[in-house]
Amino acid sequence: MAFTMHSHSGQFCPGHAKDQLEEVIRHAISVGYRTIGLTEHMPRTQLSDLYPEELDPDQGQTTLAQLVPRHASYLAEAQRLQAKYASQIHILIGFEGEWIRGAEYGPLITSLLSSAPCVDYFIGSIHHTAGIPIDFDKAMFLQAQDACGGSEEKLWERYYDEQFEMLNATRPKVVGHFDLIRLLSEEPDKRVKGWRDGVWERMKRNLEVCKASGAWLEVNTSALRKGLEEPYPGREVAEEWIKMGGKFTFSDDSHGIAQVATNYTRGLDYLESLGVTELWTLERVPHPGTAGDIKSELRDKAVTIAEFRQSLRLEQ
């Protein structure tokens, strides 16, 4: 029973992703997904919070006034597709959160959840530190580093401090790419424990918050297509999470058809090398769009890695 809990489309993330949402869903069905979580980015509150590629004039000039209506259009289309493809795939509706300025984004996340009963969950993610993107390019990563005191260690500490604030304020069910900060690091695959002890203590503290709130850590294979040796989270984080008795979910973090299920075999191999045998997803019972559905219940669902592999139909 293959799935992803994290996906995007060019239809609702123009410039940052590709393809129409329905095309992404149809492709997910073709590769054997039984569940797909739709998680377009939440509306940002300032244009400066968008990635540069989202402001590309070739993609159409983006204005703040477009962002909230675009999110509403996304939710409407997601519900249409949820009903249309109910017999072929279990569609969950969510969004990916931001925490660029907690005082603004915390209440906005709460509002987006409370105002849309169709939303099943959101992903608690950090893409900015000190208000600057840390995963877009090296130049911006270094700007964020300078804003945090000039060293990578201070940047990493600030990243995990901001993540700590987000986790406590919003209590996400899914924690996205926990250690995204390592993507553009000088040594992205180096173990942190014993190297940057102040960072490691913050990482453990944040994992403890995740465990106490019942959150799932996302194993995100996008790290592999971006050149890292291990998915997010890296091995030492995953091992610490396993010691705590934490649960994993699984994602491709696709930004279009070409990235659906990318590096899934490697990701599953990685999990099995850690001794992990099951992953977690959500399901609506009954699924919205099925006959006689009045009000469905959202439930946690365990999937063995063996079951996950069995449904995948990937070209070798």
N, C-alpha and C positions, 0 to 999 in steps of 0.2 A: 504494500500500500504506500506507494511513493507520494511525496508531497513537498511543497515549499511553503514556508510561512512568511516569505518576504519577496515581493516582486513589484516591478514598476512597468509603466508603458509610456511610449512617446506621446500618446494621446493626452495624458494628464500630467506628464513631466516633460513638456516640450523642450528640446535642446539637450536635456540631460539623459533621456532614454529614447527608445525607438519603438515603432509599430503601434498599431491600434490595440486596445485592450482585448477586444474579442479575438484578434489574431493570436495574441499571447496565450489566451485560454485554450483556443483550439490546438495550438502547438503543444501545450502542456498535456492535453488529452492524448495526443498522438505519441508522446514519449512515455505514457503510462502513469501519469500523475492521477491519483484518486482524490486528492485535495489540493487546492491552491489558495493561499492567503493573498488577497489583493491589498497592497499597502503603499499606495501613492503617498508622496510627501505631503505633510500638512501645510496649510497656507502659512507663508512667512509674513511677518509684520512690517518688515522694511525691505525695499528692493536690494539693499546692500547685503541682506541675508541670503540671497539667491546665489547659486554658483555662477561664475562668469558666463558659462555656456548657456545658462537659462536666460541670459540677457542679450544673447547674440541677435542682432537685427535680422539676420537671415532666417531666424526662427519666428520672426514676428515680435515687435516690441512688446515686452511684458510690462504691465502696469500693476500697481497694488490693487486697483479696483477689480482686476480680473481674478485674483487668487481665491477669494472666498467663493464666488460663483463657480469657478472651475472645480473646487472641491465638492460643491453641491451637485454639479453635473456628473462628477465621478461617482458619487454615491448612488445617483439615479441610474447610471449606466451599469454599475456593479450589480444593483438589484435586478435589473432587466436580464443581465447575463446569468445571474444566479438562478433565476427561474427558467431561462431558456435551456441551460445545460444541466439542469438538476439531475437528469437521468444518466449523465455521463461523468460528472465530476462534482465533488463537494466544494462549493465556493464559499470561502470565508471573506468577510469584508472588514478591512481595517485601515490603518494609516500609520505612516512612520512619523514619530514625533521628533521635535527639535528642542534644544535647550540653550539657545544662543544668549538669551537674557531671561533668566528664570522668572522674574517678576512679570514678564509679558507672556511667556510661553506656557507656564504652569496653568494659569487660568484659562488660556486658550485651549489647551489639551482637555481640561475638564469640561469646557463648553462644547467642544466637538463631540465628546463622548456622550454628554447628557442630552444633546439636542438631536441626536441621530440614533434611534433604537436599532437601526440596521447594523450598526458598527459592533463587531464581535470583540475586537481587541485593538490595541495599538502597540507598536514597537518602541521601546524606550531606547533612543539612540543619541549619541553625541557625535556631531560632525564638525563642530567649531570649538575652539578653545580661546578664551579672551576675545570672543566675537569674530574670530578669523577661521576660515576653513582649514582643517589639518589633513584632509585627504584629497584635495584637488590637484595641487602641484607642489613642487619643492619650494618655489618662491613664496607661496602663501604659508607653507609649513614653517619656513624660516621667519616670516613676519610674525606668526604666532609665537614662535620661540623667543624672538626679541621682546614681544609684548609681555612675556612671562619671566623676563629676567636674563635672557640671553643664553641659557643652556638647555639642552634637551631634557635633562633631569628635572629642571623647574617646570618645563612645559608638560612633561608627563605627570608630574605631581598636580599641576593645575587641572589637567584633563580629568584625572581621577577624582579630584575634589568637586569639579562641576558635575561629573557623573554621579557622585555621592548625593549631591543636592537633588538631582533629577530623580534618582531612585527613591529617595525618601519622600519627595513631594508628590510623585505621580504613581508609584507602585505599579510599573508595567508588568503585564503577564509575560511578555517576551522582551528580553534584553538583547538589543541588536549589537552585532560585532563589538563585543565587550572591549577588546584591546585594539581597536582601529588605529589608535595613536602610533602603533609600531609600523604602519604601512610605509611612511616616508622617512622613517628613522635612518640614521647612519648604519645601525646594526639591527635591522628589524627582526631577525630570527635569534638574536642573542637572549639567553635566559636572564631574567631580571633579578631573581633572588640571588643575593650575594654580590650583585653588581650595583643595583640602585635600591638599597634597602628602604629608603623613604617611599619610593614608588611601590615596592612590593607590599609594604604594610598597608598602603592605601588600596591596592588591588584586593588584598585579603579582606579588608574592612568592607569593601563594596560587595564582594561575594557573600559575605555574611548577611548584608542587608538583603540581597537577592534571595538567599535561602530563607530568611525569616519571613519574607513577604510571599513566598511560594512562587517566585518567578522562575521561568525557564531560561537557560542560557542558549542562545542561538549558535549552533555550529554553522558558520557562514562560509561557503566555498568560494566566494568572490575573491578572497585573499589569494587563492591559488592561481586564478586567471590573471591576477595583478602581480604575480611573480614571487610571492612569499612561499616558504617551504611548507608551512602548515596553515590550515584554515584559521579563522577567528573562532574561538580563542586558541592561542598557542598551547602547546603541551603542558607547560607548568601551571597555567591557569586551569586548564581542563582537569589536571590531576588534583589540584587543590579543590576544585568544585566536586569532583567525585568523592574525595575524602569527606566532604560536608554532606554527602548524600543528595547532591543537587541533580536536577533533571535537565536533559538537553532536548531542544527541538532542532530542526534542520532547514536550511535555506540555501537557495542559489543566489539570492539578491539580484535576480536578473533585471536588466534594463532593456529588455527586448527579446525577441524570439531567439536570437543567436546565442544568448546566455542562459536559456532555460536548461536546467540540469547540468550545466557545465561543471566538470570535475566532480561529479557526484560519486563516481566509483572511488576516486581518491579520498573523498571526504568520508565515505563509509569505511574504507580501509583504515583510515586514521582513527576513527572511533573504535573499531574493533581492536586496534593495537593498544588502545587504552583499557580494554576490557568492557566496553559499553556494549550492551546487547539490545537496548530498546530506546526509542525516541518518542517524543510526545507532540501531539497536535490537538486541535479542537474539532468538535463536530456539533452541528445543530441537529437536534432530534425533536420532531422530524425536520428534514432539510427544508428551508424556505423554498416555496415554489412547487412543492409536492402536493398532490391532491389531498384536500381535507386539512391542510396545515392552517391552524389558527394561531397558535403561539408556540414557538419551539424553545427548547431548553439547550443552553450551551454547556457542553460537557468536555472534560479532559479525556483524551484517548491515547493509549499506549500502542505503539507499533513496533514490532521487533525488526531488527535490521534485516533479518532473513526475509520477512514479509515485504519490507521496503524494496529490497533487491529484486524480489520475484516479480514485482509489477513493472519495474523499469524496462523500457524498450529503447535502449541506446545503441547507436551504431558503433561498432568496434573499430 
